[in-house]
Amino acid sequence: MSREAFPTYEVECFGRLVDGHAHLEQLEDLPRALLEARQGGVCAIVAVGMDKGSNEKALQIARDHPRFVYPAIGYHPWTIQDSEIEETLVAIRRQIALCVALGEIGLDYKIKVRKELQEQVLSPLLDLAREWDKPVILHCRFSHRRVLEMVQERGLKKALFHWYSGPRDVLREILSEGYLISATPALAYSLPHQDAIRYAPLDRILLETDCPVNYQGLRATPKDVQVTLQEVARLKALDPFLVAKQTTANAFRFFEIPSFWGCPGVDHA
């Protein structure tokens, strides 16, 4: 699918948008990407980390762009190295008060990192989230059931299952626990992702880009949360303004961002 298949949507009439998951430190031209996001109706971005270095960069980007970029720090299963685990976990504990969520964290049963080692990393992170009452942003590729079990075992109040494309039965449990899932531009072609977003009620969905992921020709930046918005509206046969208003409210409540400043049209209730 070429980039031309993903039109750039005008969102002035749709309210304001939140990109709930962005790897900003990986963007080639961050100043331009943030400017285009603002011009495209984005009022907040959650910058996620994957390891000690990217966590520090997410925190710095948030300091440089207050009330626009909000940091989440984590330890992604793709980046786990035995020699770095203790140092990374210590750094996350030291920095957790500065972030709006722990993420990106989770399990990935498609990669070569041992499942046992992945759980050894995820377990203390979930414990830390419970201790600090922080939301978690969860990567759960081919591990949806186990990640949910680990979250349930700790009784976490807020969990976001990032880019959910898993089984319907697990999704039912996720929703029954009051947890959320996120939508990405992959809705344009991913049937499992489409099924999840059709099934989930709008008040349990966040929009994101997971930039700079390449979606079959679209190398995403935060402004492309507009694409996600339109795909959700299409799949659920809803007015894009309604989708924008509700998902932005969902994001601000989930991440407990201090104010709805900069997001006109968002319900403060």
C-alpha distance (Angstrom), angle and dihedral (degrees) to the residues before:
residue distance angle dihedral
M1 . . .
S2 3.80 . .
R3 3.77 126.6 .
E4 3.82 88.0 -108.6
A5 3.81 87.5 68.9
F6 3.82 88.2 66.0
P7 3.82 107.0 64.2
T8 3.79 120.6 -159.3
Y9 3.78 105.8 -111.4
E10 3.78 124.1 -143.8
V11 3.79 107.8 -132.0
E12 3.79 105.4 179.9
C13 3.79 89.6 107.7
F14 3.80 92.6 44.9
G15 3.81 99.7 64.9
R16 3.82 119.5 -121.8
L17 3.78 130.1 -37.9
V18 3.80 137.2 -144.2
D19 3.79 123.3 -148.7
G20 3.78 98.1 -148.3
H21 3.81 97.4 -170.1
A22 3.80 125.6 31.6
H23 3.80 133.2 151.8
L24 3.78 93.0 -146.6
E25 3.80 96.1 170.0
Q26 3.82 88.6 64.6
L27 3.81 95.5 57.8
E28 3.79 115.9 109.9
D29 3.82 95.1 -142.5
L30 3.78 107.8 24.1
P31 3.84 98.1 172.0
R32 3.79 91.0 53.5
A33 3.82 92.3 45.0
L34 3.81 92.3 51.8
L35 3.81 92.2 46.4
E36 3.81 91.7 50.1
A37 3.79 89.7 47.9
R38 3.81 92.2 54.0
Q39 3.80 90.8 46.3
G40 3.80 89.2 49.1
G41 3.78 95.7 56.2
V42 3.80 100.9 -94.1
C43 3.81 110.9 144.2
A44 3.82 99.8 175.3
I45 3.80 138.9 19.5
V46 3.79 127.5 -166.2
A47 3.80 107.8 -143.9
V48 3.80 109.0 -153.3
G49 3.78 127.8 -157.5
M50 3.79 130.3 -147.0
D51 3.81 103.7 -171.0
K52 3.79 141.8 -3.8
G53 3.80 95.1 -69.9
S54 3.79 97.6 45.5
N55 3.80 90.7 43.9
E56 3.79 90.2 57.6
K57 3.81 90.7 47.5
A58 3.82 92.2 49.7
L59 3.79 90.1 51.5
Q60 3.80 91.4 48.9
I61 3.81 93.5 48.3
A62 3.80 88.9 51.1
R63 3.81 90.6 50.7
D64 3.79 89.1 50.6
H65 3.83 92.4 49.4
P66 3.80 107.3 35.3
R67 3.81 119.0 -172.4
F68 3.80 89.3 14.9
V69 3.82 107.0 57.9
Y70 3.81 118.7 42.8
P71 3.82 120.3 -170.1
A72 3.79 129.6 -128.9
I73 3.79 117.7 -176.8
G74 3.78 126.7 -156.9
Y75 3.78 151.4 139.4
H76 3.80 112.9 -108.9
P77 3.82 117.6 -150.8
W78 3.81 89.6 -125.6
T79 3.81 91.1 63.3
I80 3.82 100.1 46.1
Q81 3.80 113.8 130.8
D82 3.82 120.5 174.5
S83 3.78 92.2 -135.0
E84 3.81 93.4 52.4
I85 3.81 103.0 42.9
E86 3.80 99.5 92.8
E87 3.81 94.1 43.4
T88 3.81 91.9 48.1
L89 3.81 94.5 48.6
V90 3.81 91.2 48.1
A91 3.81 90.4 51.3
I92 3.81 92.1 49.0
R93 3.80 91.2 51.4
R94 3.79 89.6 50.1
Q95 3.82 93.0 50.1
I96 3.80 102.8 35.6
A97 3.80 94.9 100.3
L98 3.81 88.6 62.5
C99 3.81 96.7 57.6
V100 3.80 136.2 76.0
A101 3.82 93.4 -141.7
L102 3.79 145.5 -0.9
G103 3.75 108.2 -106.9
E104 2.80 162.3 -173.8
I105 3.80 91.4 24.9
G106 3.79 133.8 132.4
L107 3.79 145.8 87.1
D108 3.79 132.1 -58.1
Y109 3.80 116.4 -167.5
K110 3.79 93.4 -174.5
I111 3.80 95.9 67.3
K112 3.81 128.3 77.3
V113 3.81 96.8 -115.4
R114 3.81 106.0 113.4
K115 3.80 113.5 -99.5
E116 3.78 90.6 -132.9
L117 3.78 91.4 54.7
Q118 3.81 91.6 48.0
E119 3.81 89.8 53.6
Q120 3.80 90.7 47.2
V121 3.80 87.6 59.4
L122 3.79 97.8 40.1
S123 3.81 95.7 48.5
P124 3.82 97.8 64.5
L125 3.80 90.6 41.9
L126 3.80 91.1 56.0
D127 3.81 89.3 46.2
L128 3.79 88.8 52.1
A129 3.81 91.1 50.0
R130 3.80 89.4 53.4
E131 3.80 92.2 47.2
W132 3.81 92.6 51.3
D133 3.81 96.3 33.1
K134 3.80 91.6 -123.9
P135 3.82 127.0 156.8
V136 3.80 116.0 -114.6
I137 3.81 127.9 -137.3
L138 3.78 107.1 -150.3
H139 3.79 132.1 -153.3
C140 3.82 107.1 -161.6
R141 3.80 111.1 165.0
F142 3.83 108.3 170.8
S143 3.81 87.2 -16.4
H144 3.80 102.5 80.4
R145 3.80 96.3 127.5
R146 3.81 95.7 46.8
V147 3.81 94.1 46.5
L148 3.79 90.2 50.5
E149 3.81 91.0 49.4
M150 3.78 91.9 51.7
V151 3.79 91.5 49.5
Q152 3.81 91.8 46.9
E153 3.80 92.1 49.4
R154 3.79 88.8 62.1
G155 3.76 96.1 42.9
L156 3.80 93.2 -127.7
K157 3.78 113.8 -173.1
K158 3.81 99.5 -151.2
A159 3.79 126.6 37.3
L160 3.78 130.8 158.1
F161 3.80 117.6 -159.7
H162 3.78 100.8 -149.3
W163 3.84 119.1 -135.7
Y164 3.80 91.2 -11.1
S165 3.81 113.0 -151.2
G166 3.78 100.2 149.9
P167 3.81 136.8 114.9
R168 3.79 121.3 -47.9
D169 3.82 93.2 -127.4
V170 3.80 91.9 57.3
L171 3.78 89.9 45.8
R172 3.80 90.0 55.1
E173 3.80 89.5 55.9
I174 3.80 92.1 45.8
L175 3.79 90.4 54.3
S176 3.80 93.7 42.9
E177 3.81 88.5 56.5
G178 3.80 89.5 54.7
Y179 3.80 93.7 -111.0
L180 3.81 126.1 142.0
I181 3.78 137.8 -129.6
S182 3.79 128.9 -152.4
A183 3.78 132.6 -131.2
T184 3.81 125.8 -141.7
P185 3.83 136.9 -175.7
A186 3.83 86.8 -91.9
L187 3.81 85.0 86.2
A188 3.80 85.6 86.8
Y189 3.82 90.5 73.8
S190 3.84 113.9 -0.7
L191 3.81 110.1 101.0
P192 3.85 96.1 -167.2
H193 3.80 90.4 49.8
Q194 3.80 90.7 48.1
D195 3.80 90.9 51.2
A196 3.80 91.9 53.2
I197 3.79 94.4 49.1
R198 3.80 92.7 46.6
Y199 3.80 89.9 51.8
A200 3.81 100.0 44.4
P201 3.81 118.0 81.3
L202 3.78 114.7 -114.6
D203 3.81 93.2 -112.4
R204 3.83 88.9 63.6
I205 3.81 96.9 52.6
L206 3.81 131.2 91.6
L207 3.80 125.6 -170.9
E208 3.79 122.2 -128.8
T209 3.79 144.4 155.9
D210 3.83 103.2 -151.1
C211 3.81 82.6 -147.7
P212 2.95 136.4 -136.2
V213 3.82 87.6 35.7
N214 3.80 113.4 127.4
Y215 3.80 109.9 -127.6
Q216 3.81 102.4 -161.5
G217 3.79 92.9 -59.7
L218 3.80 100.7 -17.8
R219 3.82 109.1 100.7
A220 3.76 96.6 -162.8
T221 3.77 129.5 -133.1
P222 3.83 124.2 175.4
K223 3.81 93.5 -87.3
D224 3.81 87.5 65.9
V225 3.78 89.8 74.0
Q226 3.81 78.7 91.9
V227 3.82 86.8 70.5
T228 3.78 90.5 52.3
L229 3.80 90.0 49.5
Q230 3.78 93.4 53.8
E231 3.80 93.3 45.5
V232 3.81 92.0 52.1
A233 3.80 90.6 47.4
R234 3.81 90.6 49.4
L235 3.79 95.5 47.9
K236 3.79 94.2 46.2
A237 3.82 94.9 38.1
L238 3.79 91.2 -126.5
D239 3.80 135.0 139.8
P240 3.84 108.1 -93.6
F241 3.82 89.3 -133.1
L242 3.81 89.9 60.1
V243 3.80 91.6 47.0
A244 3.81 91.5 49.2
K245 3.79 94.0 47.7
Q246 3.81 95.6 47.1
T247 3.81 98.4 42.2
T248 3.80 92.0 47.0
A249 3.79 90.0 51.6
N250 3.82 88.7 47.7
A251 3.80 91.2 53.5
F252 3.79 95.7 47.9
R253 3.79 91.8 49.1
F254 3.80 94.9 44.1
F255 3.78 94.8 50.1
E256 3.83 93.2 35.4
I257 3.77 90.8 -131.3
P258 3.80 102.8 -172.4
S259 3.78 99.8 -120.1
F260 3.78 144.2 12.8
W261 3.79 87.5 -132.3
G262 3.78 110.6 143.0
C263 3.79 94.3 22.0
P264 3.78 107.3 94.9
G265 3.75 114.6 -169.9
V266 3.81 94.5 31.7
D267 3.78 114.9 129.2
H268 3.81 109.8 -117.7
A269 3.80 93.5 -160.8
